Amino acid sequence: MYENLRSVLTGTAGLSVAAATALLLTILRRPVDDDLTGRQRTARLFLIGLAAQSLHFMEEFVTRFEDRFPALLGLPAWSEDFFVVFNLTWLCVWILSAIGLQRGYRLALFPVWFFAIAAM
């Protein structure tokens, strides 16, 4: 169990940096588009990115990313359950944030920033 937790934490460390950066951007930056049209345009673009991310998740699942990526780092494989739940949880958070973004909720910017930074 400890070895698998170390593998998960090490393998996702880059995402922690992306999350910290996204949090800073959410707090420090003001949204540029306060109008409804700008929010809808941003949400639409974000949803296109989520469609691409969904395809990417499917590609990673089929090619056994949860086994291969940790092995590149010399770590034990992640469980398939962890990998699927982790990805589906983030997809749900991102979909909800697209809705929140359209409604003008500032908190919805955190997952959007995280998505953009992690995609890089």
Rosetta constraint file for C-alpha pairs under 8 A:
AtomPair CA 1 CA 5 HARMONIC 6.24 0.50
AtomPair CA 2 CA 6 HARMONIC 6.19 0.50
AtomPair CA 3 CA 7 HARMONIC 6.23 0.50
AtomPair CA 3 CA 76 HARMONIC 7.10 0.50
AtomPair CA 4 CA 8 HARMONIC 6.22 0.50
AtomPair CA 4 CA 76 HARMONIC 6.25 0.50
AtomPair CA 4 CA 77 HARMONIC 7.31 0.50
AtomPair CA 4 CA 78 HARMONIC 6.57 0.50
AtomPair CA 5 CA 9 HARMONIC 6.10 0.50
AtomPair CA 6 CA 10 HARMONIC 5.92 0.50
AtomPair CA 7 CA 11 HARMONIC 5.82 0.50
AtomPair CA 7 CA 70 HARMONIC 6.66 0.50
AtomPair CA 7 CA 75 HARMONIC 5.44 0.50
AtomPair CA 7 CA 76 HARMONIC 6.13 0.50
AtomPair CA 7 CA 77 HARMONIC 7.37 0.50
AtomPair CA 7 CA 78 HARMONIC 7.11 0.50
AtomPair CA 8 CA 12 HARMONIC 6.04 0.50
AtomPair CA 8 CA 78 HARMONIC 6.63 0.50
AtomPair CA 9 CA 13 HARMONIC 5.93 0.50
AtomPair CA 11 CA 69 HARMONIC 7.81 0.50
AtomPair CA 11 CA 70 HARMONIC 6.33 0.50
AtomPair CA 11 CA 73 HARMONIC 7.71 0.50
AtomPair CA 12 CA 16 HARMONIC 6.74 0.50
AtomPair CA 13 CA 17 HARMONIC 6.65 0.50
AtomPair CA 14 CA 18 HARMONIC 6.38 0.50
AtomPair CA 15 CA 19 HARMONIC 6.06 0.50
AtomPair CA 15 CA 118 HARMONIC 6.39 0.50
AtomPair CA 16 CA 20 HARMONIC 6.20 0.50
AtomPair CA 17 CA 21 HARMONIC 6.21 0.50
AtomPair CA 18 CA 22 HARMONIC 6.05 0.50
AtomPair CA 18 CA 114 HARMONIC 5.95 0.50
AtomPair CA 18 CA 117 HARMONIC 5.81 0.50
AtomPair CA 18 CA 118 HARMONIC 5.78 0.50
AtomPair CA 19 CA 23 HARMONIC 6.12 0.50
AtomPair CA 19 CA 114 HARMONIC 5.51 0.50
AtomPair CA 20 CA 24 HARMONIC 6.35 0.50
AtomPair CA 21 CA 25 HARMONIC 6.25 0.50
AtomPair CA 21 CA 114 HARMONIC 7.68 0.50
AtomPair CA 22 CA 26 HARMONIC 6.06 0.50
AtomPair CA 22 CA 110 HARMONIC 5.68 0.50
AtomPair CA 22 CA 111 HARMONIC 7.53 0.50
AtomPair CA 22 CA 113 HARMONIC 4.98 0.50
AtomPair CA 22 CA 114 HARMONIC 4.99 0.50
AtomPair CA 22 CA 117 HARMONIC 7.27 0.50
AtomPair CA 23 CA 27 HARMONIC 6.24 0.50
AtomPair CA 23 CA 110 HARMONIC 5.84 0.50
AtomPair CA 23 CA 113 HARMONIC 7.95 0.50
AtomPair CA 23 CA 114 HARMONIC 7.96 0.50
AtomPair CA 24 CA 28 HARMONIC 5.91 0.50
AtomPair CA 25 CA 29 HARMONIC 5.44 0.50
AtomPair CA 25 CA 110 HARMONIC 7.78 0.50
AtomPair CA 25 CA 113 HARMONIC 7.33 0.50
AtomPair CA 26 CA 30 HARMONIC 7.74 0.50
AtomPair CA 26 CA 106 HARMONIC 7.68 0.50
AtomPair CA 26 CA 107 HARMONIC 7.47 0.50
AtomPair CA 26 CA 109 HARMONIC 5.95 0.50
AtomPair CA 26 CA 110 HARMONIC 5.47 0.50
AtomPair CA 26 CA 113 HARMONIC 7.37 0.50
AtomPair CA 31 CA 106 HARMONIC 7.99 0.50
AtomPair CA 33 CA 38 HARMONIC 5.10 0.50
AtomPair CA 33 CA 39 HARMONIC 6.28 0.50
AtomPair CA 34 CA 38 HARMONIC 7.00 0.50
AtomPair CA 34 CA 39 HARMONIC 7.03 0.50
AtomPair CA 34 CA 104 HARMONIC 7.56 0.50
AtomPair CA 35 CA 39 HARMONIC 6.50 0.50
AtomPair CA 36 CA 40 HARMONIC 6.10 0.50
AtomPair CA 36 CA 102 HARMONIC 7.18 0.50
AtomPair CA 36 CA 104 HARMONIC 7.92 0.50
AtomPair CA 37 CA 41 HARMONIC 6.11 0.50
AtomPair CA 38 CA 42 HARMONIC 6.13 0.50
AtomPair CA 39 CA 43 HARMONIC 6.02 0.50
AtomPair CA 39 CA 101 HARMONIC 6.34 0.50
AtomPair CA 39 CA 102 HARMONIC 5.31 0.50
AtomPair CA 39 CA 103 HARMONIC 7.93 0.50
AtomPair CA 39 CA 104 HARMONIC 7.18 0.50
AtomPair CA 40 CA 44 HARMONIC 6.01 0.50
AtomPair CA 40 CA 101 HARMONIC 7.81 0.50
AtomPair CA 40 CA 102 HARMONIC 5.42 0.50
AtomPair CA 41 CA 45 HARMONIC 6.27 0.50
AtomPair CA 42 CA 46 HARMONIC 6.06 0.50
AtomPair CA 43 CA 47 HARMONIC 6.10 0.50
AtomPair CA 43 CA 98 HARMONIC 5.36 0.50
AtomPair CA 43 CA 99 HARMONIC 7.65 0.50
AtomPair CA 43 CA 101 HARMONIC 6.36 0.50
AtomPair CA 43 CA 102 HARMONIC 6.23 0.50
AtomPair CA 44 CA 48 HARMONIC 6.42 0.50
AtomPair CA 45 CA 49 HARMONIC 6.42 0.50
AtomPair CA 46 CA 50 HARMONIC 6.25 0.50
AtomPair CA 46 CA 98 HARMONIC 7.03 0.50
AtomPair CA 46 CA 112 HARMONIC 7.43 0.50
AtomPair CA 47 CA 51 HARMONIC 6.24 0.50
AtomPair CA 47 CA 95 HARMONIC 7.53 0.50
AtomPair CA 47 CA 98 HARMONIC 7.04 0.50
AtomPair CA 48 CA 52 HARMONIC 6.47 0.50
AtomPair CA 49 CA 53 HARMONIC 6.14 0.50
AtomPair CA 50 CA 54 HARMONIC 6.06 0.50
AtomPair CA 50 CA 91 HARMONIC 7.37 0.50
AtomPair CA 50 CA 94 HARMONIC 7.54 0.50
AtomPair CA 50 CA 95 HARMONIC 7.81 0.50
AtomPair CA 51 CA 55 HARMONIC 6.46 0.50
AtomPair CA 52 CA 56 HARMONIC 6.18 0.50
AtomPair CA 53 CA 57 HARMONIC 6.07 0.50
AtomPair CA 54 CA 58 HARMONIC 6.29 0.50
AtomPair CA 54 CA 91 HARMONIC 7.59 0.50
AtomPair CA 55 CA 59 HARMONIC 6.20 0.50
AtomPair CA 56 CA 60 HARMONIC 6.17 0.50
AtomPair CA 57 CA 61 HARMONIC 6.11 0.50
AtomPair CA 57 CA 87 HARMONIC 7.11 0.50
AtomPair CA 58 CA 62 HARMONIC 6.18 0.50
AtomPair CA 59 CA 63 HARMONIC 6.19 0.50
AtomPair CA 60 CA 64 HARMONIC 6.09 0.50
AtomPair CA 60 CA 65 HARMONIC 5.03 0.50
AtomPair CA 60 CA 66 HARMONIC 7.85 0.50
AtomPair CA 61 CA 65 HARMONIC 6.09 0.50
AtomPair CA 61 CA 66 HARMONIC 7.47 0.50
AtomPair CA 61 CA 84 HARMONIC 7.94 0.50
AtomPair CA 64 CA 68 HARMONIC 6.35 0.50
AtomPair CA 65 CA 69 HARMONIC 5.55 0.50
AtomPair CA 66 CA 70 HARMONIC 6.85 0.50
AtomPair CA 66 CA 77 HARMONIC 5.98 0.50
AtomPair CA 66 CA 78 HARMONIC 5.17 0.50
AtomPair CA 66 CA 79 HARMONIC 6.92 0.50
AtomPair CA 66 CA 80 HARMONIC 6.61 0.50
AtomPair CA 66 CA 83 HARMONIC 6.32 0.50
AtomPair CA 67 CA 71 HARMONIC 6.52 0.50
AtomPair CA 67 CA 76 HARMONIC 7.71 0.50
AtomPair CA 67 CA 77 HARMONIC 4.49 0.50
AtomPair CA 67 CA 78 HARMONIC 6.19 0.50
AtomPair CA 68 CA 72 HARMONIC 6.47 0.50
AtomPair CA 68 CA 77 HARMONIC 7.20 0.50
AtomPair CA 69 CA 73 HARMONIC 6.93 0.50
AtomPair CA 69 CA 77 HARMONIC 7.83 0.50
AtomPair CA 70 CA 74 HARMONIC 6.36 0.50
AtomPair CA 70 CA 75 HARMONIC 4.92 0.50
AtomPair CA 70 CA 76 HARMONIC 6.04 0.50
AtomPair CA 70 CA 77 HARMONIC 5.53 0.50
AtomPair CA 70 CA 78 HARMONIC 7.15 0.50
AtomPair CA 71 CA 75 HARMONIC 5.23 0.50
AtomPair CA 71 CA 76 HARMONIC 6.28 0.50
AtomPair CA 71 CA 77 HARMONIC 6.55 0.50
AtomPair CA 78 CA 82 HARMONIC 6.78 0.50
AtomPair CA 78 CA 83 HARMONIC 6.82 0.50
AtomPair CA 79 CA 83 HARMONIC 6.36 0.50
AtomPair CA 80 CA 84 HARMONIC 6.16 0.50
AtomPair CA 81 CA 85 HARMONIC 6.01 0.50
AtomPair CA 82 CA 86 HARMONIC 5.81 0.50
AtomPair CA 83 CA 87 HARMONIC 6.24 0.50
AtomPair CA 84 CA 88 HARMONIC 6.02 0.50
AtomPair CA 85 CA 89 HARMONIC 5.80 0.50
AtomPair CA 86 CA 90 HARMONIC 6.41 0.50
AtomPair CA 87 CA 91 HARMONIC 6.21 0.50
AtomPair CA 88 CA 92 HARMONIC 6.17 0.50
AtomPair CA 89 CA 93 HARMONIC 6.25 0.50
AtomPair CA 90 CA 94 HARMONIC 6.03 0.50
AtomPair CA 91 CA 95 HARMONIC 6.16 0.50
AtomPair CA 92 CA 96 HARMONIC 6.19 0.50
AtomPair CA 93 CA 97 HARMONIC 6.09 0.50
AtomPair CA 93 CA 111 HARMONIC 7.13 0.50
AtomPair CA 94 CA 98 HARMONIC 6.24 0.50
AtomPair CA 94 CA 111 HARMONIC 6.01 0.50
AtomPair CA 94 CA 112 HARMONIC 6.95 0.50
AtomPair CA 94 CA 115 HARMONIC 7.79 0.50
AtomPair CA 95 CA 99 HARMONIC 6.65 0.50
AtomPair CA 96 CA 100 HARMONIC 6.26 0.50
AtomPair CA 96 CA 108 HARMONIC 7.99 0.50
AtomPair CA 97 CA 101 HARMONIC 5.83 0.50
AtomPair CA 97 CA 108 HARMONIC 4.64 0.50
AtomPair CA 97 CA 109 HARMONIC 7.24 0.50
AtomPair CA 97 CA 111 HARMONIC 6.40 0.50
AtomPair CA 97 CA 112 HARMONIC 6.98 0.50
AtomPair CA 98 CA 102 HARMONIC 6.34 0.50
AtomPair CA 98 CA 108 HARMONIC 7.19 0.50
AtomPair CA 98 CA 112 HARMONIC 7.76 0.50
AtomPair CA 99 CA 103 HARMONIC 6.49 0.50
AtomPair CA 100 CA 104 HARMONIC 6.19 0.50
AtomPair CA 100 CA 105 HARMONIC 5.24 0.50
AtomPair CA 100 CA 106 HARMONIC 7.99 0.50
AtomPair CA 100 CA 107 HARMONIC 7.89 0.50
AtomPair CA 100 CA 108 HARMONIC 5.35 0.50
AtomPair CA 101 CA 105 HARMONIC 5.70 0.50
AtomPair CA 101 CA 106 HARMONIC 7.30 0.50
AtomPair CA 101 CA 108 HARMONIC 5.45 0.50
AtomPair CA 101 CA 109 HARMONIC 6.80 0.50
AtomPair CA 105 CA 109 HARMONIC 7.65 0.50
AtomPair CA 108 CA 112 HARMONIC 6.79 0.50
AtomPair CA 109 CA 113 HARMONIC 5.99 0.50
AtomPair CA 110 CA 114 HARMONIC 6.08 0.50
AtomPair CA 111 CA 115 HARMONIC 5.97 0.50
AtomPair CA 112 CA 116 HARMONIC 6.29 0.50
AtomPair CA 113 CA 117 HARMONIC 6.11 0.50
AtomPair CA 114 CA 118 HARMONIC 5.84 0.50
AtomPair CA 115 CA 119 HARMONIC 5.95 0.50
AtomPair CA 116 CA 120 HARMONIC 6.67 0.50
